[in-house]
Amino acid sequence: MNMRPKENRLLALLPENEYSAVVAHLEPCATPRGFIIVEAGATIEHVYFPCSGVGSVINVSPEGNRVEAGLFGRDAFAPTAAAIDAPVSILEVAVQVPGCAYRLPQSKLVGLMRTQPVFANLLHKSVHVLAVQAGFTALSNAVHGIDERLARWILMCHDRIDGNELALTHEFIALMLAVRRPSVTTALHLLEGNRFIRSVRGLVIVRDRAGLEDFAADAYGKAEEEYERLIGPLRKSAR
């Protein structure tokens, strides 16, 4: 598995002594599409630090309805409930864009947070930023149309990958945005007609990042600004 722990933004920011202490307990693992990091209502056994790929934090209703509440990649860790030593995850956490990660036993995380102050501080900041993102997702779901919401979501995924190709199916996008599949197809056609993206089966290719940001307008940007203010650059290359 060709990756290094420092490909995760949080691990890369650790001072050398804390990095060594944390890395000693990490285990590399693949995170294929559909991989469940933790099920809703399940015991948290491991914490994952992605180096590539994109994951979703998903709310699941008692009737089984599902909607994405947050999105993360190499900028963060999951599940965030582990940072407060919660034994059970209320939310489901699943991988939507395949990649790789390092995982840490939950029991080790708690001890490391007690002895490694920079590590603990970064995890707390990451939890805060994901909460801010979830708040703006709720706002966007309430005030923006599907076209702007889709543009925002593609931008958020693009922030967390190398290159411009996103391995995303229409079905998965519909689930994450809590809309019907035909609505996703129509919105993708609109973005493609404006030459912001190219959409082929199972793949979305970002062609015009700046144009996509302009189109998303105030649906995108505030949570990303908070991440960069508290933690650092979200993308490898400046926007």
C-alpha positions, 0 to 999 in steps of 0.5 A, spaced: 500 500 500 503 506 497 502 511 502 505 515 508 501 517 514 503 524 513 498 524 507 493 525 512 493 533 514 492 532 521 498 527 522 502 531 517 501 537 522 504 533 528 511 535 531 516 529 530 515 527 537 508 526 537 508 523 530 512 518 532 508 516 538 501 516 534 504 512 528 507 507 532 500 504 533 497 505 526 495 500 521 494 501 514 488 499 510 484 499 504 478 503 504 474 501 498 467 504 496 462 502 500 466 500 506 463 502 513 467 505 518 462 504 523 455 503 523 449 507 526 448 504 533 455 500 533 461 500 538 467 504 535 473 499 535 477 503 530 479 511 528 480 512 521 485 517 518 484 517 511 490 518 506 486 518 500 478 517 498 472 521 501 467 518 506 460 521 508 457 521 515 450 519 514 444 520 519 439 514 519 432 515 521 429 509 525 425 508 519 431 507 515 431 513 511 439 516 510 442 523 508 449 525 508 450 530 514 458 531 513 463 529 508 471 528 510 477 525 507 485 526 508 483 533 512 480 529 517 479 523 521 472 519 523 468 517 527 469 524 530 465 521 536 471 517 538 475 524 540 470 524 546 471 517 548 464 515 546 463 508 546 457 508 540 457 512 534 450 515 533 451 516 525 453 511 520 460 513 517 461 510 510 466 511 504 464 514 497 470 515 493 475 509 494 482 510 498 487 508 503 487 510 510 491 508 517 487 506 523 488 506 530 484 502 536 479 506 539 483 504 546 489 507 544 486 514 541 484 515 548 490 514 551 494 518 546 489 524 547 491 524 554 499 524 553 499 528 546 497 535 547 498 537 539 494 531 537 488 532 541 488 539 539 488 538 532 482 532 533 478 537 537 479 542 531 477 537 526 471 535 530 469 543 530 470 544 523 466 538 521 460 540 525 460 547 522 460 543 515 454 540 517 451 546 519 452 549 513 449 543 509 443 544 513 442 551 511 444 549 504 439 544 504 434 549 506 435 555 501 439 552 495 436 548 489 439 542 487 444 545 482 447 549 487 447 543 492 450 539 487 456 544 485 457 545 492 458 537 494 462 536 487 467 542 490 467 539 497 469 532 494 474 535 489 478 539 495 479 532 498 482 528 492 488 529 487 486 530 480 480 532 477 476 525 477 471 523 482 468 516 482 461 517 483 455 514 481 448 517 480 445 513 485 450 515 490 449 522 489 442 522 490 442 518 496 447 523 499 443 529 497 437 526 499 433 527 492 431 522 487 436 520 481 432 523 476 434 530 479 441 528 480 441 527 472 438 533 470 443 537 475 449 534 472 446 535 465 446 543 467 453 543 470 456 539 464 452 544 459 456 550 463 462 546 462 464 546 469 464 538 469 464 532 465 459 526 467 460 519 464 458 513 467 460 512 475 465 518 474 465 526 474 470 530 472 471 537 474 473 541 468 472 548 471 473 549 478 473 557 478 466 556 474 463 551 479 465 555 485 462 562 482 456 557 480 455 555 487 456 562 490 454 562 497 453 555 498 460 553 498 466 556 502 464 558 509 466 551 512 472 551 508 474 558 510 474 555 518 478 549 516 483 553 513 483 558 519 484 553 524 488 547 521 491 549 514 490 548 507 485 544 505 487 542 498 494 541 496 494 546 491 491 553 492 485 555 489 
